[in-house]
């Protein structure tokens, strides 16, 4: 697929998965995406681990894995125990579109998760990490909002069962407005490369996978309407980009996949049971026992299960949340951090849910002792009888060694159908009958999507997963600016490989 005349459009569907898209395409609900598949190529797209939005999209942008970037989640350890801060950017590493910009290609980046844009030959309208981030150039937001006739959409608010219909409507409208913004910029600025991300797909899947996983005819109309809007949004941006002329390749990709979550594994609860996480008052972490048992038992009664969704909305907000904390004790790790005995604690999980960190505040954890502790934790987790737990050391899965903020161990439970959590909301480490009203019904998977169509793309399915880190080098190769590092999978998609 090498050839300097090509222009590239990349449409990001956060959390996109063929497990959902295939039935919708077959049912005729996604005619544009189906047309891309029919005339182009498709393949699973393997994510990084943890398969989270920030490390995955940053790895896509830079071609570097989390161990090279030093970024493993949305947050990284902050100052002091139980404190964290948001990751702000993949920089000082370079995105592949920075290289295109230096070579004189005009680039556009819309809704990519960075806090602050930076100068390049083109435009950047960030998303996700702040409500109204600045843009490059500075007048870009005003230009977009004048064109779409409304405020450019930010992140969706937290889901509330009482606001279900309005929340899905807001997600649907955000997709439509974001597509209108991207199409406007594509026509006015004529970029050679354009990336536009739809984050709402992931949010909808997290909260409503139980409904989306049904046969298509049984999916609620408002959720079908959301995905029809996603399909039309992709077509609108593609049509606008194609109007710039020349040979065009359209890629539809995701940062990771999605699927049903069956259970929760409360890592800090397990560490406390193993006496590796120690509280000043041993019973402090068990104050929620009665409350959590009541909540879980209520899940077995249909009427109580329905009522508990509304109750969850109440408990999340205002004075009722304070009352719940008073009755049941703290739930989040941040709330409980002040009650942890940091001089005796050996390990904890925070701020990456898939991670276990050794305690830097324990004076007895010498370098030799740390190695022994890690071996013992790994042994206990791998022999845990109630779930299949894979234990991964960072040096085993990453090319880089930028481990300043890395967990000492990473875990993957039941092939990612069980979600690791950092909180202490429930009395047992493993919750099989999980309360969906707090956490939603979907969680991430490793394999996302790649759909490629356009100049030089050979039609057909590729069953073997391609690598998310190789998308950037493939685009550079296709635009005549091959990367010195990284693997292009262009020949695997090319019409004349």
LUMDRENTOR-866217 format. One record per residue (C-alpha): x, y, z. Coordinates in steps of 0.05 Angstrom, whole numbers, padded with zeros to 5 digits, always signed. Layout:
XYZ...
//
This chain:
+00000+00000+00000+00059+00048-00008+00046+00109-00050+00057+00182-00032-00007+00208-00066-00055+00173-00019-00095+00210+00033-00118+00174+00096-00181+00180+00137-00181+00143+00204-00248+00137+00240-00241+00114+00312-00298+00076+00344-00276+00070+00416-00287-00001+00440-00312-00024+00372-00319-00100+00364-00341-00145+00308-00380-00185+00359-00430-00127+00358-00418-00097+00289-00425-00162+00250-00497-00178+00271-00517-00105+00261-00486-00104+00191-00518-00170+00172-00586-00143+00195-00577-00082+00150-00571-00033+00208-00502-00007+00187-00504-00001+00111-00443+00044+00104-00396+00002+00148-00422-00060+00112-00405-00029+00045-00334-00015+00069-00326-00088+00090-00355-00114+00025-00307-00073-00019-00248-00072+00028-00211-00113+00080-00224-00129+00153-00185-00159+00210-00184-00163+00285-00138-00109+00314-00099-00131+00375-00095-00079+00431-00043-00067+00484-00051-00089+00556-00084-00061+00596-00133-00053+00540-00154+00017+00562-00171+00079+00522-00111+00122+00542-00053+00072+00535-00085+00041+00473-00097+00106+00435-00029+00133+00456+00004+00069+00431-00034+00076+00365-00011+00148+00357+00063+00135+00373+00074+00063+00353+00103+00052+00422+00075+00004+00475+00058+00024+00546+00126+00002+00571+00159+00050+00522+00111+00107+00538+00108+00095+00613+00032+00101+00609-00012+00044+00634-00080+00074+00646-00120+00139+00652-00081+00157+00715-00012+00148+00745+00012+00149+00817+00012+00218+00849+00044+00247+00911+00032+00202+00971-00007+00138+00981-00076+00133+00952-00065+00193+00907-00063+00195+00831-00064+00244+00774-00092+00242+00703-00044+00226+00647-00042+00289+00604-00009+00269+00539+00035+00219+00502+00087+00272+00493+00148+00280+00493+00140+00220+00447+00119+00236+00376+00055+00216+00341+00059+00191+00269+00018+00251+00247+00074+00296+00274+00121+00264+00224+00070+00276+00168+00064+00348+00190+00139+00359+00187+00139+00331+00117+00088+00382+00094+00026+00339+00097-00034+00375+00127-00063+00335+00185-00126+00340+00227-00138+00308+00294-00208+00310+00324-00228+00287+00394-00162+00251+00409-00153+00245+00485-00100+00297+00503-00108+00355+00551-00072+00408+00510-00061+00413+00435+00004+00433+00403+00025+00467+00338+00029+00427+00274+00013+00435+00200-00062+00428+00207-00109+00428+00266-00123+00394+00333-00189+00394+00371-00176+00351+00433-00227+00312+00473-00239+00272+00536-00188+00298+00587-00220+00366+00598-00289+00394+00586-00269+00451+00539-00196+00443+00521-00159+00494+00479-00150+00481+00405-00098+00490+00352-00105+00539+00319-00138+00578+00376-00201+00597+00336-00218+00527+00314-00271+00515+00367-00308+00578+00348-00305+00558+00275-00333+00489+00290-00388+00513+00336-00411+00565+00285-00414+00510+00232-00453+00460+00273-00497+00512+00306-00485+00487+00377-00433+00475+00429-00382+00423+00408-00399+00360+00450-00356+00340+00508-00354+00275+00547-00419+00243+00567-00438+00251+00640-00441+00192+00687-00499+00145+00672-00561+00148+00716-00617+00097+00708-00669+00151+00719-00640+00189+00660-00631+00129+00614-00671+00156+00554-00641+00225+00558-00570+00197+00566-00575+00153+00503-00606+00212+00465-00548+00256+00487-00498+00203+00464-00533+00198+00397-00534+00273+00387-00460+00278+00406-00442+00229+00352-00482+00268+00300-00452+00335+00321-00381+00307+00323-00390+00279+00253-00416+00346+00228-00355+00380+00259-00306+00331+00227-00340+00336+00159-00338+00412+00162-00264+00412+00178-00250+00361+00124-00283+00405+00071-00255+00472+00095-00184+00451+00111-00173+00393+00062-00125+00353+00105-00083+00298+00076-00094+00258+00139-00154+00262+00186-00167+00225+00251-00236+00231+00283-00255+00193+00346-00324+00174+00370-00318+00160+00445-00392+00150+00455-00390+00079+00427-00349+00054+00486-00393+00089+00537-00456+00058+00508-00425-00011+00506-00401-00007+00578-00469+00011+00604-00515-00028+00557-00478-00089+00533-00531-00135+00564-00582-00104+00515-00534-00099+00456-00514-00172+00463-00585-00195+00447-00608-00216+00378-00614-00153+00336-00690-00155+00334-00691-00153+00411-00644-00093+00419-00682-00032+00444-00699+00018+00389-00660+00076+00421-00596+00034+00421-00607+00013+00349-00618+00086+00333-00552+00103+00366-00514+00054+00322-00550+00076+00259-00526+00146+00276-00455+00121+00284-00460+00090+00215-00487+00154+00184-00433+00194+00220-00378+00151+00189-00409+00160+00121-00415+00236+00129-00342+00244+00148-00319+00197+00094-00360+00233+00040-00331+00300+00062-00260+00274+00063-00268+00241-00005-00290+00308-00034-00218+00331-00026-00200+00288-00086-00142+00242-00099-00132+00170-00078-00162+00157-00009-00157+00101+00041-00209+00098+00096-00194+00060+00160-00245+00046+00214-00209+00023+00277-00218+00014+00351-00170+00018+00410-00195-00047+00439-00255-00093+00436-00314-00103+00482-00357-00158+00510-00400-00180+00568-00372-00175+00638-00391-00235+00680-00357-00221+00747-00315-00173+00787-00249-00188+00822-00236-00138+00878-00160-00141+00880-00152-00100+00943-00202-00144+00979-00161-00204+00959-00097-00171+00982-00129-00155+01049-00152-00227+01057-00080-00249+01043-00054-00200+01096-00015-00163+01043-00058-00100+01050-00063-00082+01123-00110-00032+01158-00096+00003+01224-00161-00027+01249-00170-00097+01219-00246-00093+01218-00246-00026+01182-00247-00058+01113-00305-00104+01133-00355-00049+01152-00390-00056+01086-00401-00130+01096-00474-00126+01117-00492-00073+01066-00457-00109+01009-00491-00176+01027-00559-00141+01025-00544-00111+00957-00520-00177+00927-00578-00217+00956-00627-00166+00927-00601-00184+00857-00636-00251+00862-00705-00218+00866-00730-00188+00801-00769-00131+00833-00711-00115+00880-00662-00117+00821-00704-00064+00785-00711-00021+00846-00637-00025+00862-00620+00011+00797-00658+00072+00821-00630+00065+00891-00560+00065+00862-00574+00133+00831-00594+00160+00899-00534+00131+00935-00485+00162+00886-00508+00233+00899-00507+00285+00953-00523+00272+01026-00547+00201+01012-00477+00182+00989-00451+00209+01055-00502+00168+01094-00483+00105+01055-00409+00117+01071-00427+00128+01145-00466+00064+01148-00422+00020+01106-00353+00052+01110-00311+00074+01051-00314+00038+00985-00262+00070+00940-00188+00060+00951-00180+00136+00957-00230+00137+01015-00195+00079+01050-00122+00101+01038-00119+00141+01103-00139+00078+01142-00084+00034+01111-00024+00018+01154+00028+00038+01103+00087+00014+01145+00061-00057+01146+00025-00062+01080+00062-00102+01028+00021-00091+00964-00041-00056+00938-00078-00043+00873-00080+00031+00854-00086+00070+00808-00088+00017+00752-00143-00035+00765-00105-00089+00729-00042-00073+00769-00012-00095+00835+00040-00047+00865+00091-00061+00918+00087-00011+00975+00144+00040+00972+00128+00063+01043+00142-00004+01076+00213-00001+01105+00220-00077+01106+00212-00085+01031+00285-00089+01010+00303-00106+00938+00313-00179+00956+00249-00182+00995+00210-00150+00937+00230-00207+00891+00207-00258+00941+00141-00222+00952+00127-00218+00878+00140-00292+00868+00093-00308+00926+00037-00262+00902+00043-00292+00833+00039-00363+00861-00022-00347+00903-00059-00313+00847-00045-00367+00796-00069-00420+00845-00132-00381+00863-00185-00435+00859-00246-00394+00840-00221-00359+00777-00167-00366+00724-00118-00309+00738-00060-00296+00691-00003-00257+00723+00041-00216+00678+00105-00180+00695+00115-00115+00655+00182-00138+00628+00147-00200+00600+00097-00162+00556+00128-00095+00538+00185-00077+00492+00204-00015+00532+00228-00009+00604+00198+00058+00624+00169+00029+00688+00170+00089+00735+00094+00087+00740+00085+00014+00723+00052-00038+00769+00099-00092+00794+00049-00144+00767-00010-00142+00719-00069-00190+00723-00119-00215+00672-00178-00253+00701-00221-00306+00665-00198-00282+00597-00223-00211+00613-00294-00233+00626-00281-00217+00699-00263-00144+00711-00209-00126+00762-00231-00070+00809-00194-00029+00860-00251-00013+00908-00273-00050+00971-00348-00046+00959-00361-00119+00973-00342-00170+01025-00313-00223+00978-00257-00215+00928-00296-00250+00872-00367-00227+00857-00399-00273+00806-00470-00244+00812-00446-00174+00799-00490-00112+00809-00495-00084+00739-00528-00020+00762-00462+00005+00791-00413-00019+00739-00451-00031+00675-00454-00096+00637-00395-00091+00588-00320-00090+00593-00260-00088+00547-00229-00144+00506-00162-00148+00471-00186-00152+00398-00215-00089+00367-00232-00077+00294-00197-00057+00230-00237-00042+00167-00197-00016+00108-00224+00007+00041-00199+00049-00016-00141+00056-00064-00097-00006-00066-00135-00045-00012-00147-00118-00030-00217-00141-00009-00227-00198+00039-00224-00218+00112-00158-00229+00147-00171-00278+00205-00105-00266+00241-00103-00205+00286-00062-00145+00264-00029-00101+00315-00054-00033+00338+00017-00007+00342+00027-00021+00268-00029+00024+00243+00014+00087+00245+00072+00057+00207+00022+00030+00156-00006+00100+00145+00064+00130+00140+00083+00078+00089+00019+00091+00049+00031+00166+00049+00103+00159+00025+00136+00174+00093+00158+00105+00118+00176+00099+00191+00246+00080+00211+00217+00037+00266+00152-00003+00269+00120-00053+00223+00073-00035+00167+00019-00086+00153+00004-00051+00087+00029-00109+00045-00020-00155+00081-00078-00111+00057-00051-00090-00011-00083-00110-00076-00015-00130-00104+00022-00156-00043
//
